[in-house]
């Protein structure tokens, strides 16, 4: 897959925001994510990410910023671990010798020239717009 590939589906602005032109486009993309095979085939492991989102309010507790796998931390994604109904695809990550888990939707690959940037970005955008 090249960075020149267009990973967007057609969206139009309506009363509910930007949505696919038709339910069929959304359903097709949904089926792709249901089968983790697409991500497994599109990604090259391990790869480095930065955690850009973290729903856990404990982040603001004293010392939480130094805990592994937190907001702003760089870590290596080792493999796809599982799918969670609420958080989507969970990945196994390593940070400074410790192994843990994080939602794929919470991370970003940098730089854009990394071959894993577009598959992860497409997933993050899709999962953010699924509700």
C-alpha positions as CSV (number, residue, x, y, z in Angstrom):
1,X,0.0,0.0,0.0
2,X,1.4,3.4,-0.9
3,X,0.9,6.7,0.9
4,X,-0.8,8.0,-2.2
5,X,-3.7,5.6,-1.7
6,X,-6.9,7.4,-0.8
7,X,-8.3,5.9,2.3
8,X,-11.4,8.0,2.6
9,X,-14.9,7.1,1.6
10,X,-17.2,9.8,0.2
11,X,-18.8,11.9,2.8
12,X,-21.5,14.6,2.6
13,X,-22.5,17.2,5.1
14,X,-26.0,16.7,6.5
15,X,-28.0,17.4,9.7
16,X,-26.0,14.7,11.5
17,X,-22.5,16.0,10.4
18,X,-20.3,14.4,7.7
19,X,-21.6,10.9,6.9
20,X,-21.0,8.4,4.1
21,X,-23.0,9.1,0.9
22,X,-24.9,5.8,1.6
23,X,-25.2,3.2,4.2
24,X,-23.7,0.7,1.9
25,X,-20.2,2.4,2.0
26,X,-20.3,2.5,5.8
27,X,-21.4,-1.1,6.0
28,X,-18.6,-2.2,3.6
29,X,-16.0,-0.5,5.8
30,X,-17.6,-2.0,8.9
31,X,-17.2,-5.5,7.4
32,X,-13.5,-4.8,6.8
33,X,-12.9,-3.9,10.4
34,X,-14.9,-6.9,11.6
35,X,-12.3,-9.0,9.9
36,X,-9.0,-8.0,11.6
37,X,-7.3,-9.7,8.7
38,X,-7.1,-6.4,6.8
39,X,-5.2,-4.7,9.6
40,X,-3.0,-7.7,10.2
41,X,-2.1,-7.8,6.5
42,X,-1.7,-4.0,6.2
43,X,0.6,-3.5,9.2
44,X,4.3,-4.4,9.6
45,X,5.2,-5.3,13.2
46,X,6.7,-4.0,15.4
47,X,6.1,-0.3,14.8
48,X,6.4,2.8,17.0
49,X,3.4,4.9,18.0
50,X,2.6,7.8,20.3
51,X,-0.5,7.6,22.5
52,X,-2.6,10.6,21.6
53,X,-5.8,9.8,23.4
54,X,-6.5,8.3,26.8
55,X,-10.0,8.2,28.3
56,X,-8.7,7.3,31.7
57,X,-9.2,10.2,34.1
58,X,-6.4,8.8,36.3
59,X,-4.0,10.5,33.9
60,X,-4.5,13.7,35.9
61,X,-3.6,12.0,39.2
62,X,-0.2,12.7,40.7
63,X,2.5,10.4,39.1
64,X,0.2,9.0,36.4
65,X,2.1,10.8,33.6
66,X,5.1,8.6,34.5
67,X,3.2,5.3,34.4
68,X,3.8,3.3,31.2
69,X,1.5,3.3,28.2
70,X,0.0,6.7,29.0
71,X,-0.9,9.9,27.1
72,X,2.1,11.3,25.2
73,X,4.2,8.2,25.6
74,X,6.1,6.4,22.7
75,X,5.7,2.7,22.5
76,X,6.2,-0.2,20.1
77,X,3.2,-2.1,18.9
78,X,4.0,-5.8,18.9
79,X,0.8,-7.3,17.6
80,X,-3.0,-7.1,17.4
81,X,-4.3,-8.5,20.7
82,X,-8.1,-8.6,20.7
83,X,-11.2,-6.7,19.8
84,X,-13.2,-4.9,22.5
85,X,-16.8,-4.0,22.0
86,X,-16.3,-0.5,23.4
87,X,-12.7,0.3,22.6
88,X,-12.2,-1.5,19.2
89,X,-9.0,-3.2,18.4
90,X,-6.5,-3.6,21.3
91,X,-2.8,-3.8,20.6
92,X,0.0,-5.4,22.6
93,X,2.6,-2.7,23.2
94,X,6.1,-2.4,24.8
95,X,7.5,0.6,26.5
96,X,10.9,0.6,28.2
97,X,10.9,-3.1,28.6
98,X,7.4,-3.4,30.0
99,X,4.5,-5.0,28.0
100,X,0.9,-3.8,28.2
101,X,-2.1,-3.1,26.0
102,X,-3.7,0.0,24.5
103,X,-6.6,0.7,22.1
104,X,-5.3,1.1,18.5
105,X,-7.8,4.1,18.3
106,X,-5.7,6.0,20.9
107,X,-2.4,6.0,19.0
108,X,-0.7,7.7,16.1
109,X,2.1,6.6,13.9
110,X,4.7,9.3,13.1
111,X,6.0,10.3,10.6
112,X,3.5,10.1,7.8
113,X,6.1,8.4,5.6
114,X,6.0,5.3,7.8
115,X,4.2,2.5,6.0
116,X,2.0,1.9,9.0
117,X,0.7,5.5,9.1
118,X,-2.2,5.2,6.7
119,X,-3.6,1.9,7.9
120,X,-3.6,3.1,11.5
121,X,-4.9,6.5,10.5
122,X,-7.8,5.0,8.5
123,X,-8.7,2.8,11.4
124,X,-8.6,5.7,13.9
125,X,-10.8,7.9,11.8
126,X,-13.2,5.1,11.1
127,X,-13.6,4.1,14.7
128,X,-14.0,7.7,15.8
129,X,-16.9,8.1,13.4
130,X,-18.7,4.8,14.0
131,X,-21.1,6.1,16.6
